[in-house]
Amino acid sequence: MKKVALLIIGLALGCNSSQKTVEEAIEKVGSETYVESITEADLKKHLYTYASDEFEGRETGQPGQKKAVEYLKAYYQKLGIPAAKGGDDYLQKVPLEVMKLPVGSITINEKAFELGEEFLTFSSNQGSYDEIVYVGYGIEEGNYSDYKNVDVAGKLILVKAGEPKKEDGTYVLSGTTETSSWSNMSEAIEKRNTLAKTKGAKGILYLDTQNYPRFKRYFEYMKLNDSGQMSIKDEEADGFFQIYLTDGMAQGILEDIADNSTPAVLSKSVKVDLKAANEQVDSENVAAVLKGSKKPDEYVIISSHLDHIGIAADGQINNGADDDGSGTVGLLEIAEAFKKAADAGHGPERSIVFLHVTGEEKGLLGSQYYTDQEPLFPLAQTVANLNIDMIGRIDPKREGDRNYIYLIGSDKLSTELHELSEAVNEKYMNIELDYKYNDENDPNRFYYRSDHYNFAKNNIPIIFYFNGTHDDYHRPGDTPDKINYDLLENRSRLVFHTAWEVANREARLIVDKVAE
């Protein structure tokens, strides 16, 4: 691995690999000259303000989050790092809305099924249909398709969770005893929805016996707290909706659904009558940019999320010092170090974007808006995303050196980025890089649960820096006094060194793998 790292970085810096070592290449860059400005004292000063009660837990769209936004904007103005949008416009408005729980029912062949009892949904819809198209598992991949020989355009479809098996017990898609991503909860629902939409379906009736209790708990929580599901407001919404069925309701539509996977058109009279009042949410990302000296049209994005979960029902404030106050203040210190370098005439060759995103706690919404709807800089010219989400604490379940960091995703898209990351760490920091949660079979699925994922899905190489969860995760106990500031300093410095190398290497990172 070390030999590969030396070769790749040596070539990337335009040097003869037989004459230059990675140590010589990194020394030439000189990031160590400016990293010393990232200090425990400064990180602590920032965080005791940013994660204080004054910021009210930084709930997305609420007054505390507005205070956080102003704090970030003011600091970039103080540093003299320009706004990404130009002028004094550091804020990228992200139009959000809270979809309140609907009320109503679905009637099938004159039998009414009640919301919350026999089915669940989280969005409103009204419409009438004279048939339901059953498409088995609702999968299309390679030579396999549940949509073969059926037309679902403008129709309501019925789908069940899981995926097809052969008689020998192996799965059709993988050809082995291992399931595919169509069976993974983190991906399967969205994959089915996306496919159904491309086929022209109007809505999906979804049977997932295993996960229905999870949907039910979330539904009951929202009902009890009169809350809703936040999403990016879609001015061109297509009206597609999703219904989660109980076994009883699904069997009422197709009696042998558990054993029958053959697509069919079911003659059913269906009336959907679900109404809800949505609430608009005013929120924004904060973005600053330090223009590159030689390749200003190539971008390295360093990100963290600025929001948290606000005030609990009992009035206690969820300060979010680790999640993600630690990443936020680390990013501020990294920005300061880059600015000091630029002021000394050693600015990065590629542009550095300092991106603080909103709505992470609500479903990665701020980063999704940035990548899917309004990239401030072209995604095709975005070289990498280094995402920092929780780097101030220690995972109590972990054994080993306390000076560690979990790295996730560094090898998913670019071998070069992974090898560069390891070489930089070995040269400067010697932090233990723990890849426990990088495992494809990790049940936590952290790779899909922070803002880097919206960049990764666009084939942009990423690294996710993460210290793991702890007993104070999403609780009022996540306070600044529990942060390990020496570790926060070390981890922030690691990100700075890595960003410096990515920004200053001669060739942009090669993407040698493709996102699923």
Protein Blocks (a to p, Z undefined) as FASTA:
>chain_A
ZZmmmmmmmmmnopafklpcfklmmmmnommmmmmmpcfklmmmmmmmmmgmklnoopgh
iaklmmmmmmmmmmmmmnopacfkgpjllbccdddddddddeddddeehiacdehklocc
fbdcddddfbdcdehjopaehjbcfkgoiafehiacdddedddddfkopafklopabdcf
klgmklmmmmmmmmmmmnopabdcdddfklmmmmmmmmmmmmmnopacdddddfkbghia
cddddfklmmmmmmmlmmmccdcddddddddddddddddddddddddddddfklmmbccd
ddddfbdebjafkopaceklmlmmkmmmmmmmmmmmmmmmmmnopacfbdcdddddehkl
noopmmmmmmmmmcfbdfklmmbdcddehjabccfkbgcjfbbcddehklmmmmklmmmm
mmmmmmmnopacdfklmpmklmnlmmmmcfklmmmmnopacddddebjafkgoiaklcfk
lpcfklmmmmmmmmmmmmmmmmmpmbdcddfbdcZZ
